[in-house]
Amino acid sequence: MKRLVVAGILLMTARQFSAQQISKSNIQKDITYLASDKLQGRGTATEQEKLAADYIAAEFKRSGLAPLNGAYLRPFVFKKSTNPHDTATGNAPEKKSANVAGFLDNKAPYTIVIGAHYDHLGLGHDHNSLDANPEGKIHNGADDNASGTAGVLELARYYAGNQKTEPFNFLFLCFSGEELGLLGSKKWCENPDIPLSTINYMINMDMIGRLNDSTKKMIVYGVGTSPVFVPLLDSIASDLHIKKDSAGVGPSDQTSFYLRNLPVLHFFTGQHSDYHKPTDDVEKINFEGEVQVLAYITKLIEHTFHYPKLGFLKTRSPDTGKSSFKVTLGVMPDYTFEGKGMRIDGVTEGKPAAKAGILAGDVVSALGGETVTDVMSYMKVLSNYKKGDTAKIQIQRKGQSIEMNVTF
């Protein structure tokens, strides 16, 4: 009899342990479907994006999450010009899309939001970008952002199957329209399904599928939006090398929540040369790396269980100069670089940097005589130039300082 009792306890413990594991196979299944050619890049308001939304809703239901206000799909309308080079929307046709929401009700007063955008660039027609963005080719967006969407789905399974009693509810949100300007998250925050005052904090995952196995660097944005985030992050034992950024405002959906005075964190494994290109495919995803990222996030969340509702802090707003950009160098910055200057991860063929002879791995130290200390200072200097201008650019390459001319 005693053996049966012990066996039962061991079986129960094993079930509880297995229910709390992050599944690589689940992540692989989700990204493989979401980034398949069948979905044609999940362009906002397309039939293929609707297939992605239906898939997410079905997975939420299968995990045991409840719909909000009777439905997993949370529709919204927006206007978008049919001319990708025209940002005016006054006379633009109205389009329909939907966020996807699933709620885990632990009967708690406050809720943790875990989110990611599931849309991408479709066939490349709808994105206003100065970088290469070939129209007519499928942009599968495996890292951007099937990886983050898969992260939301897997964390939904993890917490729905977790037999412990959490002191907070969970709201899992997948946003549409991020690539068109954070549309889905803005719309949700304007008309939320739960009161914003009941949200504890928001975690956003955007491009978490390309962890570098050698450096294991992960950037966490928004650490300055609550006084507890930095000490919490510093207290978590992990093989990951965490680079912290305090800003609550950034080019992803956490911004919509930060602007509503909510603490936010945004997880990101780094830029790469396949960003916004048709080559961002599932074969390049580091599935083991994403398991590590999600395991780290669960540790962080569980550390917050020891706190009441987190306090909010306003942070600096990074001056990227984006609104005044008239030119592009045609490079992919290495956002994880911690040295002085701006390290280049990738160079786009046919763009000014490639024509000037700049290579991946080069570090920009000056542009037009002005010192470049990091990505932000580079963007600020770049905003001073217009098409046709020529400037001297100084780079560091394998220990040597090289100066060359670049024409925009």
N, C-alpha and C positions, 0 to 999 in steps of 0.2 A: 504494500500500500504506500509506504514511504517513498519507494522508487517511483511509483506512478505520480505522486504529488510533485516530487523533484522534477520528473520528466515534464510534467505539465507546466511548472514554473519556467523551466528552460525553454520550452516551446513558446510560451507567452513572451519571454524575454527576447527570443529570436525573432518573433513576429514584430515586436515593438521596435527592435533594432533595424530590421529590414524595412519597416515602414518609414524610417527616418533617413534613408540613404538617397543620395542624388544619383539618378540613373543615367549613365552614359548612353545606353541604348535608346532610352526615351528621347534624349536630346538629339541624337543622331536621326531618329525617326522623324521628329518634328522639323528639323532644319532641312532634311532631305525633301520632305513634301513642300514646305513653304518656299524653298529656293529651287523648286523644279521648274522646268520649261513650261509645264502645264499651267502654272500660275502667271507666266509671262511678266514677271517682275513686280506683281502686286501694285500696279499703278493705282493711285487714289481714284475711287469712284468707278473702277472698271469691274466687269463681271468676274475677272480673275481675282481681284482683291476681295470680292464678295465670297469667293470660294475659300480664301484664307480666313475670312471672318467666320464663316460657317464651321470651318475646321476647329478654330479656337473655341468657339461656343460649345461644340460637341465635346471637346476635351475638358472644358470647365464642368460641363454636366457630368461627364464620366468620372471626374475627380470628386464629385459630390458638392460642388459649389452651388450656391443658390443664385438664381437670376435676380436682378434688381428691378423693382417695379414691373415684374412679370415677364421680363425678357433679358436675354444675355446681350443682344444687339442693342446698342444705344445710338439711334440714328441722329444725324445732323445734316444741315444743308450749308453750302458755301457757294461763293461765286469765284470763277477762275476764267481768266481770259483765254480764248483759244489761241492767241498769239503768245508763245512762251517768252517773247522779249518785251511784252507789255504787261506791266504790273497793275494797271488800272482795272478795277473790277465793277465800276458803276454800271456799264452796259453789258457786262459779261453774263453768260447764261448760268442759271442756278444748277448746281450739281448736288447729288446726295451720296453720303457715305455713312459709316457707322464705326463707333468705338465698340469694344467688346468688354463686358464686365462680368465678373463672378465674385460672389461674396461668401466668405467663411465667417459665420456668426458664432462667436464664442461668448455671446451675452455680456460683452464688455462695453464700457462707456466710450472707449476710443478705438480707432481703427488705423492700422498700418496699410498704406497703399504701396503696392508693388506693380510697376508699370514698364512698358516698352512700346515703341511704335512697330506696327506690322506692315505698313505700306513701304513701297520703294519706288523706283523710277520707271517701272513699266518697260516700255520700249524706248525710253530716253527722250520722249517728246516734251514732258511737262516740267522739266527742271531748268531753272535759269542759272546756269553755271558758266564761269569763265574757264573752267577746266574741260578736258576732253570728255565728251558725253555723247557718243555716237548714236544718232537717231536711227530707229528701225531695228536695233539689236536688243535682244532680251537682257535686261539688267536684273539678274536673279537675286542680288542682295543677300547672299548667304550670311555674311557677317553683318551687313547693314540692311535690315536688322532682324533677319530670321533668327540670328543667334540670341538677341535679347528677348524676342518673342518666345523662343524655346525655353529661355530662362524663366519667364513668367509662368509658362505651363508647368515646368518641372517644380518650381517652388509652390505652385498651387497643389500639385500632387503631394509634395513633401509635407506641407502643413495640414492639408485635409486628411492625410493618412497618419499624422502624428498623434499618438494616444495621450500625449501630455496635455495638460490644460494651459493654454496660453492666456496671458492677462489682457490681450488685445484681440480685436477682430482683424481680419485681413480682407482687403479689397484688391482683387487682381484686375488690372486694366491694360488692354492693348489698344493703342491709339492708331487711328487713320490720319492721313494728311500731314504727318510730321515733315515730310520732304517738301511740302508746299508752304511751310511756315508755322509748324506746331499747331496746325488747325484743330486736330481732334482733341488734344489736351486743353487748348484754349476753350473750345466749345464745352468740354465737360466741366471745366472749372467755372464757366459762366452759368451753367445749369446742372449742378452736381446732383447725383442720385442720393447722396447722404450729405448732411450739413458739413461744410468745410471746417467748422469749429470742432467737429468730432474726430478730425484726422490728426493722428499723432505726428507722423512724418511720412515722406514719400521717398521710395527708392526707385530709381530709373536705371534701366540697363540698355545701353545703345552701343553696339559693336563690342561684344564680349567674347567673340569666337576665335580670336587670333592671338592668344597668349603666346609670347615667345618663350620657348622651353629653356633657352639659355639664360635670359635676363629675368624672366618671370615678373616683368614690370606690369603693374596695373595702376591706372590713374583713377583717383576718387575725387570727384568735384563736389563742392558744396559743404566741405567740412567746417566752414565757418558759419553755417546757418543755424547751428545749435551749439551751445557751450560744451555739450558732452561728447560731440563727435570725435574730436581729436584725441582726447584721452581714451575713448573707447577703441578707436582704431589702433592706437599705440599699444593697447593691452592685449590684442589678439595675436596669439602665436601662429605664425604661418610661414610657409616657404615663399610666399609671394612678396615681391618688393613693391611696397605701396608708395606711390607718389601722390601727395595731397595737394589739392587746390581749394582755396577757401570760397571762391565765387559761387553764388547761387544762380546767377544768370549765365546761360551757355546755350549752344546751338542744339538743344534737345529738350524733351518734354518736361524735365524737372523744372525748367524755367517758369512754366505756367503755374506750378504750385508754389514756387518761391515767391512769385509776384502776388500771391494771396497770403503772404506772411506765414508760410509753412516751412519747417525744416526739410531739406532735401539732400539726397546723395545721388550722384550719378557715377556709375561704374563703366569703365572703358578700357579695353586692352591695347589701344593704340591705333594710330593711323597706318595705312599701308598703300602700296602703289595700285591696288585694285579698287580703291575707294571710288564709288560712283562710276564704275566701269563694268562692262559686260563680263569681265573676268573674275568678279567677286562670286565665286562658285563654291559649292559644298565641299569639293575635294580639298580646299585649302583651309577648312575649319579644323582647329585643334580641339577635338571633343574632350580629351582628357583635361586639357587646359580649362575648358568651360566648366567641367565638373569641379575643378579646384576653385574657380571664381565663385560658383554658386555655394560651395561649401563654406567659403569665407563669408559670404553674405549671410548665410544662416547663423554663423557664429556671431556676427555683428548684431543681427536682429535679436538673437537670444540674450545677448548682453544687455539690450535695452529693456528686457523684461524686468530688470531690477530697478528701473526708474519709473516715475509717474510720467505723465504727458511731457514731452520734451519742450524746453523753452526755445524760442525763435530769436535769431539774431540777423540783422541786415548785414550784408557784406558789400565789398567793393563790386562795382560793375566793370568788367574788363573792357578797356577801350580797344576794340579790334579794328576800328576804322572801316568795317565792312561796308557801311552805307556810302562811303566816299570812294570805294575802289573803282578805278577806271581801267586798270590793267591787271594782268596776272603774270607771274614769273613762270607758272606751269610746273610747280614742285609740290610734293607732299611733305609737310614738316613732320619731324619726329617729335611728337608731343611728350614722349617719355624721356627725352634727352635732358640730362641734368647739368651739363657743362655750360660754358659761356658761349653764346651765339645760338644760331638756329641750324640744327642738323637736318639734312635732307634725306628722307626715306625713299623718295621716288621722283623721277623726272619724266614729264610727259613729252613724247616725241612731237616735234614741230613747234613747240612753244619756245619763248625767249631763252629760258635756261638751257634747254637742249641745244639750241642754235649757238649759244655762247660757249658751250663745252662743259657746263656744270654737270656733275655726276652724283648719283646716289651715294651717300656717305660723306659728301662735302659738308662743311660747316660754314655758314654765312656769318662773317664777323663784322662786315660793314657794307652799306649800300649808299652810293652817292655821297660818300664822305661821312655819313652818320653811322655811329656804332650800333650794331645789332647785338643785343644781349640775350634775347629769347624770342619766341614766336610772336608775342604781343608787340614788342618793339619793332620787329620786322614788318608786321602789318601796318603799324603806324607810319613807318617810313614809306612803305609801298603806296600808301594812299596819297602821297604827294605827286605821283607821276601820272601822266596821261599817255595815250597811244602815240607812238612815234618818238617819245623821249628816249635818250640814251644815257645810261649812268654807269659809273664804275662800281663793280661789285668785288668785294674781297672775301675770299674763302680760305679755309684751312683744309688741306688735303694731305693725309698721311704725314703730319708734322711739318708740312711746308705751307707758307702763306703765298697764295696766288691771287693776282689781280687781273681782271678782264673786263671788257665792256659788254653790257647787255642792252639790247634795244627792245623796247616794249611794243 
